[in-house]
Amino acid sequence: MLFHSPEFVLTMLATLLLYWSFPRARTPILAVANLVFYGASGLEYLALFLAISSLIYGLSRAIERGVRPRLLMVTGVTLALLNLGVFKYTAFAASNLERLLHLGLDPTQFELLLPVGISFYTFQLVAYLVDVYKGRVAPARNLLEFWVFIAFFGQLIAGPIMRAEDFLPQVENETQIRFSPREFRLGVFLFIIGLVKKVILADQIAPYADQFFAQAWSLGGLECWIAAYFFAFQIYFDFSAYSDMALGVGHLFGFSLTPNFETPYLSGNPSEFWRRWHITLSRWIRDYIYIPLGGSRRGEVRAALNLLIAMGLSGLWHGAAWTFVAWGLYHGLLSAGHRLWRRRVLTRFRWPLPDWMVRWASVFLMFQATTVGWVFFRANGLRQALHMIRRMLTLADLHLTRINARYLCIILLLWLLHLAEFWFRHRQRELYAAWTRWVPSPVRALAYTAVVVLIVLLSAPDQNTFIYFRF
């Protein structure tokens, strides 16, 4: 059930009406809404989700009672990850085994339809169980509240990945939430912002990126850069659109969800990029993989190895293909290289330039490095990715034609929009307050209607799915 589909809007409106009309019944109302929302993708996957969620809930209560807590935690984490692995990586493993050992396997026989949101809810379940085991949070008071927490339809399919410490207390105290017209209007505002980013930006960029990557083997160096730039903005506007809409849905119900993006293409180094891109996943990787591996406590070599392992697993989480692993390892190398550069060079050397100039040069270079990485993420195989990147870095067969110049102007405009979003984000509440204070409600209603009509006119059936729904 897509966020910008009539089915979702009708389901959400009905849920909102019941939610605010019957405060004492909010938990069962949201529980049923979650069932309807996830059940729309397939009743068998809903049954699987209910089963694994009930199991993790039961294990968390047993851990609280002190019944062999470590064994129960390891068992629960293993089962949750096994559930993800069977659906997501069986065909990938079979394909690689066949390539190495020639066992006569047909990888297509192992392909399973991936349940929507399985990567996201698996990470939430793992984090919850580990946090209960380590005493960071108390387990949910009952299964119904746990289901509302783990399956909230506003963010279930593509995040943000909510932690129990951030979201579970809100669910447990939802009967105390009071309706706030200002928060409700802010929710509508954020939801529409997300719709604009998805339909008017991401879906309009997608055909350009698809067209270039479809001709990857015949592109010159400049065309490869243009292809990568288009995809960089497509995936950002697409994914951040979903996150904005999720935040908006949260506000409509009086919840505060964790922001997932903070204009990441204005980052000046790899560590800053991962503090601003898919923020909840970055924190999850840090807290549940990088730090348990030893983090940076055991020297520079071990820290670099831990970064590579953590980022490689992050890439594999995104998809069962070596291109995603390469993308993760690439960012691991960037992060390890920057860590070494910062410790060995920047502590002993200062650029003979103004700080603002160094900052913008860093942002420019980091954006180029990030764009190169997106080629791994988007390309159809490692050979194609490496072919494109080689042409990009060697600037092979540059053709600054009139159409290429036009494409570069569009890309510059998209980057300026990203810069404007940074300004908007840091003044969001003040701008929203001014919008509602100084613009009459009929004019606001007309503006919202115009945006919705424009979205309907620009909607393309073949571009409706959010990119991160695949993961």
C-alpha positions as CSV (number, residue, x, y, z in Angstrom):
1,M,0.0,0.0,0.0
2,L,1.9,3.0,-1.3
3,F,1.9,6.3,0.7
4,H,0.6,8.2,-2.3
5,S,-2.1,5.7,-3.3
6,P,-5.9,6.4,-2.7
7,E,-6.0,3.1,-0.6
8,F,-3.4,4.4,1.8
9,V,-5.0,7.9,2.1
10,L,-8.5,6.4,2.8
11,T,-7.0,3.9,5.4
12,M,-5.1,6.6,7.1
13,L,-8.1,9.0,7.2
14,A,-10.3,6.3,8.7
15,T,-7.7,5.4,11.3
16,L,-7.2,9.1,12.2
17,L,-10.9,9.6,12.7
18,L,-11.2,6.6,15.0
19,Y,-7.8,7.3,16.8
20,W,-8.8,10.9,17.8
21,S,-12.4,10.0,18.5
22,F,-11.7,7.1,20.9
23,P,-8.6,7.9,23.0
24,R,-8.9,4.8,25.2
25,A,-9.0,2.5,22.2
26,R,-6.0,3.9,20.4
27,T,-3.8,0.9,20.8
28,P,-6.2,-1.6,19.3
29,I,-7.1,0.9,16.6
30,L,-3.5,1.2,15.5
31,A,-2.9,-2.5,15.8
32,V,-5.8,-3.2,13.4
33,A,-4.6,-0.4,11.0
34,N,-1.1,-2.1,11.0
35,L,-2.7,-5.4,10.2
36,V,-4.7,-3.9,7.3
37,F,-1.7,-2.0,6.0
38,Y,0.8,-4.9,6.0
39,G,-1.9,-7.5,5.1
40,A,-2.4,-5.6,1.8
41,S,1.0,-6.9,0.7
42,G,0.0,-10.6,1.3
43,L,-1.7,-12.5,4.2
44,E,1.1,-15.1,4.3
45,Y,3.7,-12.4,4.9
46,L,1.5,-10.8,7.6
47,A,1.3,-14.2,9.3
48,L,5.1,-14.5,9.1
49,F,5.6,-11.0,10.5
50,L,3.1,-11.7,13.4
51,A,4.9,-14.9,14.2
52,I,8.4,-13.5,14.4
53,S,7.2,-10.4,16.3
54,S,5.4,-12.6,18.8
55,L,8.4,-14.8,19.3
56,I,10.7,-11.8,19.9
57,Y,8.2,-10.3,22.3
58,G,8.0,-13.6,24.3
59,L,11.8,-13.9,24.4
60,S,12.1,-10.3,25.7
61,R,9.7,-11.1,28.6
62,A,11.7,-14.2,29.4
63,I,14.9,-12.2,29.4
64,E,13.4,-9.8,31.8
65,R,12.6,-12.7,34.2
66,G,16.3,-13.8,34.0
67,V,15.7,-17.1,32.3
68,R,19.1,-17.7,30.6
69,P,19.0,-14.2,29.1
70,R,22.1,-14.4,26.9
71,L,21.0,-17.7,25.3
72,L,17.5,-16.2,24.6
73,M,18.9,-13.1,23.2
74,V,21.3,-14.9,20.8
75,T,18.5,-17.3,19.8
76,G,16.1,-14.4,19.0
77,V,18.6,-12.4,17.0
78,T,19.6,-15.6,15.1
79,L,16.0,-16.4,14.2
80,A,15.2,-12.9,13.2
81,L,18.3,-12.7,10.9
82,L,17.7,-16.2,9.6
83,N,14.2,-15.1,8.6
84,L,15.7,-12.2,6.7
85,G,18.4,-14.4,5.2
86,V,16.1,-17.1,3.8
87,F,14.0,-14.6,1.9
88,K,16.7,-12.2,0.8
89,Y,19.9,-14.1,0.3
90,T,19.0,-17.8,-0.6
91,A,19.1,-17.2,-4.3
92,F,22.3,-15.1,-4.0
93,A,24.0,-17.8,-2.0
94,A,22.9,-20.5,-4.5
95,S,24.1,-18.4,-7.4
96,N,27.6,-18.0,-5.9
97,L,27.9,-21.6,-4.8
98,E,27.0,-22.7,-8.4
99,R,29.6,-20.3,-9.8
100,L,32.3,-21.6,-7.5
101,L,31.6,-25.3,-7.2
102,H,29.4,-26.1,-10.2
103,L,26.9,-28.2,-8.3
104,G,24.2,-28.1,-10.9
105,L,22.0,-25.7,-9.0
106,D,19.5,-23.5,-10.6
107,P,19.5,-20.2,-8.6
108,T,16.1,-19.2,-10.0
109,Q,14.5,-22.1,-8.1
110,F,15.6,-20.4,-4.9
111,E,14.2,-17.0,-5.6
112,L,11.5,-15.9,-3.1
113,L,9.3,-12.8,-3.2
114,L,10.8,-10.5,-0.6
115,P,8.2,-9.5,2.1
116,V,7.9,-5.7,2.1
117,G,9.8,-4.0,4.9
118,I,11.5,-7.2,6.1
119,S,14.9,-5.6,6.2
120,F,13.6,-2.7,8.3
121,Y,11.5,-4.6,10.8
122,T,14.3,-7.2,11.2
123,F,16.7,-4.5,12.4
124,Q,14.1,-3.1,14.7
125,L,13.5,-6.5,16.2
126,V,17.2,-7.2,16.7
127,A,17.8,-3.8,18.3
128,Y,14.8,-4.2,20.6
129,L,16.0,-7.6,21.8
130,V,19.6,-6.6,22.3
131,D,18.5,-3.4,24.2
132,V,16.2,-5.4,26.5
133,Y,19.1,-7.9,27.2
134,K,21.5,-5.1,28.0
135,G,19.0,-3.3,30.2
136,R,18.7,-0.2,28.0
137,V,14.9,-0.5,27.8
138,A,12.2,-2.4,29.6
139,P,10.3,-4.9,27.5
140,A,6.9,-3.9,26.2
141,R,4.1,-4.3,28.7
142,N,1.9,-6.4,26.4
143,L,1.9,-7.9,22.9
144,L,-0.6,-5.4,21.5
145,E,1.6,-2.4,22.4
146,F,4.7,-4.2,21.1
147,W,2.9,-4.8,17.7
148,V,2.0,-1.2,17.4
149,F,5.6,-0.2,18.1
150,I,7.2,-2.7,15.8
151,A,4.7,-2.4,12.9
152,F,3.6,1.2,12.9
153,F,2.4,1.7,9.4
154,G,3.7,5.2,9.1
155,Q,7.3,4.0,8.9
156,L,7.2,0.2,8.6
157,I,8.2,-0.4,5.0
158,A,11.2,1.9,4.5
159,G,12.1,3.4,7.9
160,P,13.2,5.3,9.8
161,I,14.4,2.4,11.9
162,M,12.9,3.2,15.3
163,R,14.5,2.3,18.6
164,A,12.5,1.1,21.5
165,E,13.8,3.8,23.8
166,D,12.6,6.5,21.3
167,F,9.2,5.1,20.2
168,L,7.9,2.5,22.7
169,P,7.3,5.0,25.5
170,Q,5.2,7.1,23.1
171,V,3.1,4.0,22.2
172,E,2.7,3.0,25.8
173,N,1.4,6.5,26.7
174,E,-0.6,7.2,23.6
175,T,-3.9,7.5,25.5
176,Q,-2.3,10.6,27.1
177,I,-1.6,12.3,23.8
178,R,-3.7,15.4,23.3
179,F,-4.7,16.6,19.9
180,S,-2.7,19.6,18.7
181,P,-3.9,21.5,15.7
182,R,-0.4,22.9,15.1
183,E,1.2,19.4,15.2
184,F,-1.6,18.1,12.9
185,R,-1.1,20.8,10.4
186,L,2.7,20.3,10.5
187,G,2.0,16.6,9.8
188,V,0.0,17.5,6.7
189,F,2.7,20.0,5.6
190,L,5.5,17.4,5.9
191,F,3.4,14.7,4.1
192,I,2.8,17.1,1.2
193,I,6.5,18.1,1.1
194,G,7.3,14.4,0.8
195,L,4.8,14.0,-2.0
196,V,6.3,16.9,-3.9
197,K,9.8,15.4,-3.5
198,K,8.6,12.0,-4.7
199,V,6.3,12.8,-7.6
200,I,7.6,16.2,-8.8
201,L,11.3,15.5,-8.3
202,A,12.3,11.9,-7.9
203,D,9.9,10.4,-10.4
204,Q,10.8,13.1,-13.0
205,I,14.5,12.4,-12.6
206,A,14.2,8.7,-12.8
207,P,13.7,8.4,-16.6
208,Y,16.9,10.3,-17.2
209,A,18.9,8.1,-14.9
210,D,17.3,4.9,-16.4
211,Q,18.0,6.1,-19.9
212,F,21.7,6.7,-19.2
213,F,22.3,3.5,-17.3
214,A,20.6,1.5,-20.0
215,Q,23.3,2.7,-22.4
216,A,26.2,2.4,-19.8
217,W,28.6,0.5,-22.1
218,S,28.5,3.2,-24.8
219,L,28.7,6.3,-22.6
220,G,31.6,8.7,-22.6
221,G,33.1,10.0,-19.3
222,L,30.9,13.0,-19.1
223,E,27.8,11.0,-19.8
224,C,28.8,8.6,-17.0
225,W,29.1,11.5,-14.6
226,I,25.7,12.8,-15.7
227,A,24.1,9.4,-15.2
228,A,25.6,9.1,-11.7
229,Y,24.5,12.6,-10.8
230,F,20.9,12.0,-11.9
231,F,20.7,8.8,-9.9
232,A,22.3,10.5,-6.8
233,F,19.5,13.0,-6.8
234,Q,16.8,10.5,-7.7
235,I,17.6,8.2,-4.8
236,Y,17.9,11.1,-2.4
237,F,14.6,12.7,-3.2
238,D,12.9,9.4,-3.4
239,F,14.1,8.0,-0.1
240,S,13.9,11.3,1.8
241,A,10.4,11.8,0.4
242,Y,9.3,8.6,2.1
243,S,11.0,9.7,5.4
244,D,9.3,13.1,5.3
245,M,6.0,11.5,4.7
246,A,6.6,9.1,7.6
247,L,7.5,12.0,9.9
248,G,4.3,13.7,8.7
249,V,2.2,10.6,9.5
250,G,3.8,10.5,12.9
251,H,2.8,14.1,13.6
252,L,-0.8,13.3,12.5
253,F,-1.1,10.7,15.3
254,G,0.9,12.8,17.8
255,F,4.1,10.8,17.5
256,S,7.6,12.0,17.1
257,L,9.6,9.8,14.7
258,T,13.4,10.0,14.3
259,P,14.5,12.2,11.3
260,N,16.4,10.1,8.7
261,F,18.1,12.8,6.5
262,E,19.8,16.1,6.9
263,T,20.8,17.3,3.5
264,P,23.6,14.7,3.2
265,Y,25.1,16.1,-0.1
266,L,26.4,19.1,1.9
267,S,28.7,16.9,3.9
268,G,32.4,17.6,4.0
269,N,33.7,14.1,4.8
270,P,32.5,10.5,5.0
271,S,31.7,10.4,8.7
272,E,29.6,13.5,8.3
273,F,27.8,12.0,5.3
274,W,26.8,9.0,7.4
275,R,25.6,11.3,10.2
276,R,23.3,12.9,7.6
277,W,22.3,10.0,5.2
278,H,19.9,7.3,6.4
279,I,20.6,8.4,9.9
280,T,18.8,5.6,11.7
281,L,20.6,2.9,9.7
282,S,24.0,4.6,10.3
283,R,23.3,4.6,14.1
284,W,22.2,1.0,13.9
285,I,25.4,-0.1,12.1
286,R,27.5,1.9,14.6
287,D,25.8,0.5,17.8
288,Y,25.1,-3.1,16.8
289,I,28.0,-3.9,14.5
290,Y,30.9,-1.4,14.6
291,I,31.1,-0.9,18.3
292,P,30.6,-4.6,19.2
293,L,33.4,-5.5,16.8
294,G,35.7,-3.2,18.9
295,G,35.1,0.1,17.3
296,S,38.2,2.3,17.4
297,R,39.4,1.0,20.7
298,R,42.1,-1.4,19.4
299,G,44.2,0.7,17.1
300,E,44.0,2.2,13.7
301,V,44.3,-1.0,11.7
302,R,41.6,-2.8,13.7
303,A,39.4,0.3,13.4
304,A,39.8,0.4,9.7
305,L,39.0,-3.3,9.5
306,N,35.9,-2.8,11.6
307,L,34.8,0.0,9.4
308,L,35.1,-2.2,6.3
309,I,33.2,-5.1,7.9
310,A,30.4,-2.8,9.2
311,M,30.0,-1.0,5.9
312,G,30.3,-4.1,3.8
313,L,27.5,-5.6,5.9
314,S,25.5,-2.4,5.4
315,G,25.9,-2.8,1.7
316,L,24.8,-6.4,1.8
317,W,21.7,-5.4,3.9
318,H,20.7,-3.1,1.0
319,G,20.5,-6.0,-1.5
320,A,21.7,-9.5,-2.4
321,A,24.2,-8.5,-5.0
322,W,28.0,-7.9,-5.1
323,T,27.4,-4.4,-6.4
324,F,25.8,-3.5,-3.0
325,V,28.7,-5.1,-1.1
326,A,31.1,-3.1,-3.3
327,W,29.2,0.0,-2.5
328,G,29.4,-0.7,1.2
329,L,33.1,-1.5,1.0
330,Y,33.7,1.6,-1.0
331,H,32.2,3.7,1.7
332,G,34.2,1.7,4.3
333,L,37.4,2.6,2.5
334,L,36.4,6.3,2.3
335,S,35.7,6.3,6.0
336,A,38.9,4.5,6.9
337,G,40.9,6.8,4.6
338,H,39.4,9.9,6.0
339,R,40.1,8.7,9.5
340,L,43.7,8.2,8.7
341,W,43.9,11.5,6.8
342,R,42.4,13.4,9.8
343,R,44.8,11.8,12.3
344,R,48.0,11.8,10.3
345,V,47.6,15.0,8.2
346,L,44.9,17.4,9.5
347,T,46.3,17.4,13.0
348,R,49.7,18.6,11.7
349,F,48.7,20.8,8.8
350,R,46.4,23.7,8.2
351,W,45.3,24.8,4.8
352,P,46.5,28.4,3.9
353,L,43.0,29.2,2.9
354,P,39.9,30.7,4.6
355,D,37.8,28.2,6.5
356,W,34.8,28.8,4.3
357,M,36.8,28.0,1.2
358,V,38.1,24.8,2.7
359,R,34.6,23.8,3.8
360,W,33.1,24.3,0.3
361,A,36.0,22.5,-1.4
362,S,35.5,19.6,1.0
363,V,31.7,19.5,0.3
364,F,32.4,19.5,-3.5
365,L,34.9,16.7,-3.3
366,M,32.8,14.6,-1.0
367,F,29.8,15.0,-3.3
368,Q,31.9,13.7,-6.2
369,A,33.1,10.7,-4.1
370,T,29.6,9.9,-3.1
371,T,28.4,10.1,-6.7
372,V,31.1,7.7,-7.8
373,G,29.8,5.3,-5.1
374,W,26.2,5.5,-6.4
375,V,27.4,3.9,-9.6
376,F,28.0,0.6,-7.7
377,F,24.5,0.9,-6.2
378,R,22.7,1.5,-9.5
379,A,24.7,-0.4,-12.1
380,N,23.6,-3.8,-13.5
381,G,26.6,-5.8,-12.3
382,L,30.2,-5.1,-11.1
383,R,31.6,-5.1,-14.6
384,Q,29.3,-2.3,-15.7
385,A,30.0,-0.4,-12.6
386,L,33.8,-0.6,-12.9
387,H,33.5,0.3,-16.6
388,M,31.6,3.4,-15.9
389,I,33.8,4.5,-13.0
390,R,36.9,4.0,-15.0
391,R,35.5,6.3,-17.7
392,M,34.5,8.8,-15.1
393,L,37.9,9.0,-13.4
394,T,39.9,9.0,-16.6
395,L,37.5,11.5,-18.3
396,A,37.4,9.3,-21.3
397,D,35.7,10.5,-24.5
398,L,34.4,13.8,-23.1
399,H,31.5,15.2,-25.2
400,L,30.3,18.6,-24.1
401,T,27.3,18.7,-26.4
402,R,24.4,21.1,-26.2
403,I,22.2,18.4,-24.6
404,N,24.9,17.4,-22.1
405,A,25.2,21.1,-21.2
406,R,21.5,21.2,-20.6
407,Y,21.7,18.1,-18.4
408,L,24.5,19.7,-16.4
409,C,22.3,22.8,-15.8
410,I,19.5,20.6,-14.6
411,I,21.9,18.9,-12.2
412,L,23.2,22.2,-10.9
413,L,19.5,23.3,-10.3
414,L,18.9,20.1,-8.3
415,W,22.0,20.8,-6.2
416,L,20.8,24.3,-5.6
417,L,17.4,22.9,-4.5
418,H,19.3,20.7,-2.1
419,L,21.0,23.7,-0.7
420,A,17.7,25.5,-0.4
421,E,16.4,22.5,1.5
422,F,19.2,22.9,4.0
423,W,18.1,26.5,4.6
424,F,14.5,25.4,4.8
425,R,15.2,22.5,7.3
426,H,16.9,24.8,9.7
427,R,14.0,27.2,9.7
428,Q,11.2,24.7,9.1
429,R,9.1,25.5,12.2
430,E,9.5,29.2,11.9
431,L,8.6,29.1,8.2
432,Y,5.6,26.9,8.9
433,A,4.5,29.2,11.7
434,A,4.8,32.2,9.4
435,W,2.9,30.3,6.6
436,T,0.0,29.6,8.9
437,R,0.0,33.0,10.6
438,W,0.2,35.3,7.6
439,V,-1.4,33.2,4.8
440,P,-5.2,33.0,5.1
441,S,-6.6,29.4,5.4
442,P,-8.5,29.6,2.1
443,V,-5.3,30.5,0.3
444,R,-3.4,27.7,2.0
445,A,-6.2,25.3,1.1
446,L,-6.0,26.5,-2.5
447,A,-2.2,26.0,-2.5
448,Y,-2.5,22.5,-1.1
449,T,-5.1,21.7,-3.7
450,A,-3.0,23.0,-6.5
451,V,0.0,20.9,-5.3
452,V,-2.2,17.7,-5.1
453,V,-3.6,18.3,-8.6
454,L,-0.1,18.8,-9.9
455,I,1.0,15.6,-8.2
456,V,-1.9,13.7,-9.8
457,L,-1.1,15.1,-13.2
458,L,2.6,14.2,-13.0
459,S,2.2,10.8,-11.4
460,A,3.5,8.0,-13.6
461,P,2.2,4.5,-13.0
462,D,5.6,2.9,-13.7
463,Q,7.5,5.2,-11.3
464,N,5.2,4.8,-8.2
465,T,7.3,2.5,-6.1
466,F,9.8,3.9,-3.7
467,I,13.3,2.7,-4.3
468,Y,13.9,1.4,-0.8
469,F,10.8,-0.8,-0.9
470,R,13.1,-3.3,-2.6
471,F,15.2,-3.6,0.5
